[in-house]
Amino acid sequence: MEVVRKSKIRKGDTVVVVSGRERGKTGKVLSVDLQAGKVVVEKLNIIKRHTKPNQKAKQGGILEREAPLQISNVMFFCPVTQKATRIGIRVLEDGRRVRFSKKSNEAVE
């Protein structure tokens, strides 16, 4: 499996799922794992985890939690155009690097 070293998607970004069973849904990124090339998106790709009772979690049962998605299956959600877009990086005059939406050509954060 190929290792992704860089990503323009960060924790806290709003993303759209572009493929898979959750296609078309949007959510906030909770975590990014660059080594595995995966992201966890809030309230998407929910799995059921069957757990036994133990010392830490007194009660067992079926827990629902988010499973990671492949980072290539999500795109940044542009708040201006309300669509999925690619992200570019632009260097400003003062030397700062900022991300920008390729569709609206506006800086992100």
Biotite code that builds the C-alpha atoms (Angstrom):
import biotite.structure as struc

atoms = struc.array([
    struc.Atom([0.000, 0.000, 0.000], chain_id="A", res_id=1, res_name="MET", atom_name="CA", element="C"),
    struc.Atom([1.263, 3.447, -0.895], chain_id="A", res_id=2, res_name="GLU", atom_name="CA", element="C"),
    struc.Atom([2.117, 5.816, 1.961], chain_id="A", res_id=3, res_name="VAL", atom_name="CA", element="C"),
    struc.Atom([0.773, 9.369, 1.776], chain_id="A", res_id=4, res_name="VAL", atom_name="CA", element="C"),
    struc.Atom([3.288, 11.779, 3.293], chain_id="A", res_id=5, res_name="ARG", atom_name="CA", element="C"),
    struc.Atom([1.450, 15.062, 2.715], chain_id="A", res_id=6, res_name="LYS", atom_name="CA", element="C"),
    struc.Atom([-2.173, 16.067, 2.610], chain_id="A", res_id=7, res_name="SER", atom_name="CA", element="C"),
    struc.Atom([-3.979, 19.336, 2.122], chain_id="A", res_id=8, res_name="LYS", atom_name="CA", element="C"),
    struc.Atom([-6.851, 18.110, 4.279], chain_id="A", res_id=9, res_name="ILE", atom_name="CA", element="C"),
    struc.Atom([-6.456, 18.908, 7.966], chain_id="A", res_id=10, res_name="ARG", atom_name="CA", element="C"),
    struc.Atom([-8.257, 18.218, 11.221], chain_id="A", res_id=11, res_name="LYS", atom_name="CA", element="C"),
    struc.Atom([-11.300, 20.488, 11.538], chain_id="A", res_id=12, res_name="GLY", atom_name="CA", element="C"),
    struc.Atom([-11.908, 20.866, 7.778], chain_id="A", res_id=13, res_name="ASP", atom_name="CA", element="C"),
    struc.Atom([-15.338, 20.170, 6.332], chain_id="A", res_id=14, res_name="THR", atom_name="CA", element="C"),
    struc.Atom([-15.140, 17.500, 3.642], chain_id="A", res_id=15, res_name="VAL", atom_name="CA", element="C"),
    struc.Atom([-17.451, 15.764, 1.142], chain_id="A", res_id=16, res_name="VAL", atom_name="CA", element="C"),
    struc.Atom([-17.219, 12.019, 0.558], chain_id="A", res_id=17, res_name="VAL", atom_name="CA", element="C"),
    struc.Atom([-16.826, 11.472, -3.208], chain_id="A", res_id=18, res_name="VAL", atom_name="CA", element="C"),
    struc.Atom([-16.967, 7.669, -3.379], chain_id="A", res_id=19, res_name="SER", atom_name="CA", element="C"),
    struc.Atom([-18.174, 4.695, -1.393], chain_id="A", res_id=20, res_name="GLY", atom_name="CA", element="C"),
    struc.Atom([-21.420, 4.037, 0.437], chain_id="A", res_id=21, res_name="ARG", atom_name="CA", element="C"),
    struc.Atom([-21.308, 7.472, 2.162], chain_id="A", res_id=22, res_name="GLU", atom_name="CA", element="C"),
    struc.Atom([-20.958, 9.325, -1.178], chain_id="A", res_id=23, res_name="ARG", atom_name="CA", element="C"),
    struc.Atom([-22.378, 12.857, -1.181], chain_id="A", res_id=24, res_name="GLY", atom_name="CA", element="C"),
    struc.Atom([-22.396, 13.311, 2.598], chain_id="A", res_id=25, res_name="LYS", atom_name="CA", element="C"),
    struc.Atom([-20.443, 16.050, 4.365], chain_id="A", res_id=26, res_name="THR", atom_name="CA", element="C"),
    struc.Atom([-18.813, 16.137, 7.769], chain_id="A", res_id=27, res_name="GLY", atom_name="CA", element="C"),
    struc.Atom([-15.999, 17.555, 9.868], chain_id="A", res_id=28, res_name="LYS", atom_name="CA", element="C"),
    struc.Atom([-12.603, 15.817, 9.948], chain_id="A", res_id=29, res_name="VAL", atom_name="CA", element="C"),
    struc.Atom([-11.868, 14.479, 13.443], chain_id="A", res_id=30, res_name="LEU", atom_name="CA", element="C"),
    struc.Atom([-8.403, 13.057, 12.730], chain_id="A", res_id=31, res_name="SER", atom_name="CA", element="C"),
    struc.Atom([-5.940, 12.524, 9.877], chain_id="A", res_id=32, res_name="VAL", atom_name="CA", element="C"),
    struc.Atom([-3.520, 9.572, 9.708], chain_id="A", res_id=33, res_name="ASP", atom_name="CA", element="C"),
    struc.Atom([-0.958, 10.350, 7.007], chain_id="A", res_id=34, res_name="LEU", atom_name="CA", element="C"),
    struc.Atom([0.953, 7.065, 7.435], chain_id="A", res_id=35, res_name="GLN", atom_name="CA", element="C"),
    struc.Atom([-2.134, 4.998, 6.636], chain_id="A", res_id=36, res_name="ALA", atom_name="CA", element="C"),
    struc.Atom([-3.633, 7.626, 4.294], chain_id="A", res_id=37, res_name="GLY", atom_name="CA", element="C"),
    struc.Atom([-6.922, 7.726, 6.220], chain_id="A", res_id=38, res_name="LYS", atom_name="CA", element="C"),
    struc.Atom([-9.253, 10.318, 7.751], chain_id="A", res_id=39, res_name="VAL", atom_name="CA", element="C"),
    struc.Atom([-12.006, 9.962, 10.344], chain_id="A", res_id=40, res_name="VAL", atom_name="CA", element="C"),
    struc.Atom([-15.062, 12.090, 9.541], chain_id="A", res_id=41, res_name="VAL", atom_name="CA", element="C"),
    struc.Atom([-17.647, 13.024, 12.166], chain_id="A", res_id=42, res_name="GLU", atom_name="CA", element="C"),
    struc.Atom([-20.884, 10.944, 11.960], chain_id="A", res_id=43, res_name="LYS", atom_name="CA", element="C"),
    struc.Atom([-19.827, 9.165, 8.738], chain_id="A", res_id=44, res_name="LEU", atom_name="CA", element="C"),
    struc.Atom([-18.783, 5.554, 8.049], chain_id="A", res_id=45, res_name="ASN", atom_name="CA", element="C"),
    struc.Atom([-20.328, 4.352, 11.316], chain_id="A", res_id=46, res_name="ILE", atom_name="CA", element="C"),
    struc.Atom([-19.424, 0.805, 12.404], chain_id="A", res_id=47, res_name="ILE", atom_name="CA", element="C"),
    struc.Atom([-20.762, -1.315, 15.255], chain_id="A", res_id=48, res_name="LYS", atom_name="CA", element="C"),
    struc.Atom([-18.166, -2.587, 17.708], chain_id="A", res_id=49, res_name="ARG", atom_name="CA", element="C"),
    struc.Atom([-19.138, -5.498, 19.969], chain_id="A", res_id=50, res_name="HIS", atom_name="CA", element="C"),
    struc.Atom([-17.353, -5.160, 23.320], chain_id="A", res_id=51, res_name="THR", atom_name="CA", element="C"),
    struc.Atom([-17.159, -7.331, 26.426], chain_id="A", res_id=52, res_name="LYS", atom_name="CA", element="C"),
    struc.Atom([-17.484, -5.803, 29.880], chain_id="A", res_id=53, res_name="PRO", atom_name="CA", element="C"),
    struc.Atom([-14.073, -5.191, 31.488], chain_id="A", res_id=54, res_name="ASN", atom_name="CA", element="C"),
    struc.Atom([-12.411, -3.212, 34.297], chain_id="A", res_id=55, res_name="GLN", atom_name="CA", element="C"),
    struc.Atom([-12.296, 0.084, 32.380], chain_id="A", res_id=56, res_name="LYS", atom_name="CA", element="C"),
    struc.Atom([-15.680, -0.049, 30.636], chain_id="A", res_id=57, res_name="ALA", atom_name="CA", element="C"),
    struc.Atom([-17.906, -1.760, 33.187], chain_id="A", res_id=58, res_name="LYS", atom_name="CA", element="C"),
    struc.Atom([-20.701, -2.248, 30.686], chain_id="A", res_id=59, res_name="GLN", atom_name="CA", element="C"),
    struc.Atom([-20.277, -4.162, 27.451], chain_id="A", res_id=60, res_name="GLY", atom_name="CA", element="C"),
    struc.Atom([-22.531, -4.076, 24.445], chain_id="A", res_id=61, res_name="GLY", atom_name="CA", element="C"),
    struc.Atom([-22.630, -2.750, 20.923], chain_id="A", res_id=62, res_name="ILE", atom_name="CA", element="C"),
    struc.Atom([-20.854, 0.579, 20.489], chain_id="A", res_id=63, res_name="LEU", atom_name="CA", element="C"),
    struc.Atom([-21.188, 2.704, 17.365], chain_id="A", res_id=64, res_name="GLU", atom_name="CA", element="C"),
    struc.Atom([-18.188, 4.723, 16.233], chain_id="A", res_id=65, res_name="ARG", atom_name="CA", element="C"),
    struc.Atom([-16.665, 6.269, 13.119], chain_id="A", res_id=66, res_name="GLU", atom_name="CA", element="C"),
    struc.Atom([-14.307, 4.148, 11.041], chain_id="A", res_id=67, res_name="ALA", atom_name="CA", element="C"),
    struc.Atom([-11.519, 5.712, 8.945], chain_id="A", res_id=68, res_name="PRO", atom_name="CA", element="C"),
    struc.Atom([-12.080, 6.558, 5.271], chain_id="A", res_id=69, res_name="LEU", atom_name="CA", element="C"),
    struc.Atom([-9.413, 6.566, 2.582], chain_id="A", res_id=70, res_name="GLN", atom_name="CA", element="C"),
    struc.Atom([-8.114, 10.132, 2.211], chain_id="A", res_id=71, res_name="ILE", atom_name="CA", element="C"),
    struc.Atom([-8.503, 9.901, -1.575], chain_id="A", res_id=72, res_name="SER", atom_name="CA", element="C"),
    struc.Atom([-12.260, 9.378, -1.126], chain_id="A", res_id=73, res_name="ASN", atom_name="CA", element="C"),
    struc.Atom([-12.860, 12.805, 0.430], chain_id="A", res_id=74, res_name="VAL", atom_name="CA", element="C"),
    struc.Atom([-12.623, 16.344, -0.980], chain_id="A", res_id=75, res_name="MET", atom_name="CA", element="C"),
    struc.Atom([-12.555, 19.720, 0.741], chain_id="A", res_id=76, res_name="PHE", atom_name="CA", element="C"),
    struc.Atom([-15.983, 21.428, 0.945], chain_id="A", res_id=77, res_name="PHE", atom_name="CA", element="C"),
    struc.Atom([-15.759, 25.069, -0.222], chain_id="A", res_id=78, res_name="CYS", atom_name="CA", element="C"),
    struc.Atom([-17.994, 27.298, 1.940], chain_id="A", res_id=79, res_name="PRO", atom_name="CA", element="C"),
    struc.Atom([-18.248, 29.935, -0.841], chain_id="A", res_id=80, res_name="VAL", atom_name="CA", element="C"),
    struc.Atom([-19.419, 27.730, -3.730], chain_id="A", res_id=81, res_name="THR", atom_name="CA", element="C"),
    struc.Atom([-21.025, 25.049, -1.488], chain_id="A", res_id=82, res_name="GLN", atom_name="CA", element="C"),
    struc.Atom([-19.312, 22.343, -3.579], chain_id="A", res_id=83, res_name="LYS", atom_name="CA", element="C"),
    struc.Atom([-16.413, 19.920, -3.298], chain_id="A", res_id=84, res_name="ALA", atom_name="CA", element="C"),
    struc.Atom([-13.165, 21.444, -4.523], chain_id="A", res_id=85, res_name="THR", atom_name="CA", element="C"),
    struc.Atom([-9.454, 20.841, -4.718], chain_id="A", res_id=86, res_name="ARG", atom_name="CA", element="C"),
    struc.Atom([-7.079, 22.794, -2.502], chain_id="A", res_id=87, res_name="ILE", atom_name="CA", element="C"),
    struc.Atom([-4.002, 24.676, -3.666], chain_id="A", res_id=88, res_name="GLY", atom_name="CA", element="C"),
    struc.Atom([-1.203, 26.392, -1.761], chain_id="A", res_id=89, res_name="ILE", atom_name="CA", element="C"),
    struc.Atom([-0.252, 29.987, -2.414], chain_id="A", res_id=90, res_name="ARG", atom_name="CA", element="C"),
    struc.Atom([2.690, 31.950, -1.006], chain_id="A", res_id=91, res_name="VAL", atom_name="CA", element="C"),
    struc.Atom([1.752, 35.497, 0.043], chain_id="A", res_id=92, res_name="LEU", atom_name="CA", element="C"),
    struc.Atom([4.004, 38.570, -0.231], chain_id="A", res_id=93, res_name="GLU", atom_name="CA", element="C"),
    struc.Atom([4.986, 38.312, 3.449], chain_id="A", res_id=94, res_name="ASP", atom_name="CA", element="C"),
    struc.Atom([6.161, 34.716, 2.928], chain_id="A", res_id=95, res_name="GLY", atom_name="CA", element="C"),
    struc.Atom([3.199, 32.942, 4.542], chain_id="A", res_id=96, res_name="ARG", atom_name="CA", element="C"),
    struc.Atom([1.771, 29.844, 2.849], chain_id="A", res_id=97, res_name="ARG", atom_name="CA", element="C"),
    struc.Atom([-2.030, 29.698, 2.714], chain_id="A", res_id=98, res_name="VAL", atom_name="CA", element="C"),
    struc.Atom([-4.412, 27.111, 1.329], chain_id="A", res_id=99, res_name="ARG", atom_name="CA", element="C"),
    struc.Atom([-6.950, 28.272, -1.230], chain_id="A", res_id=100, res_name="PHE", atom_name="CA", element="C"),
    struc.Atom([-9.993, 26.812, -2.935], chain_id="A", res_id=101, res_name="SER", atom_name="CA", element="C"),
    struc.Atom([-9.401, 26.132, -6.626], chain_id="A", res_id=102, res_name="LYS", atom_name="CA", element="C"),
    struc.Atom([-13.080, 26.774, -7.489], chain_id="A", res_id=103, res_name="LYS", atom_name="CA", element="C"),
    struc.Atom([-13.613, 30.088, -5.704], chain_id="A", res_id=104, res_name="SER", atom_name="CA", element="C"),
    struc.Atom([-9.915, 31.132, -5.735], chain_id="A", res_id=105, res_name="ASN", atom_name="CA", element="C"),
    struc.Atom([-10.293, 32.347, -2.126], chain_id="A", res_id=106, res_name="GLU", atom_name="CA", element="C"),
    struc.Atom([-8.068, 31.599, 0.872], chain_id="A", res_id=107, res_name="ALA", atom_name="CA", element="C"),
    struc.Atom([-9.203, 28.955, 3.335], chain_id="A", res_id=108, res_name="VAL", atom_name="CA", element="C"),
    struc.Atom([-8.743, 30.173, 6.952], chain_id="A", res_id=109, res_name="GLU", atom_name="CA", element="C"),
])
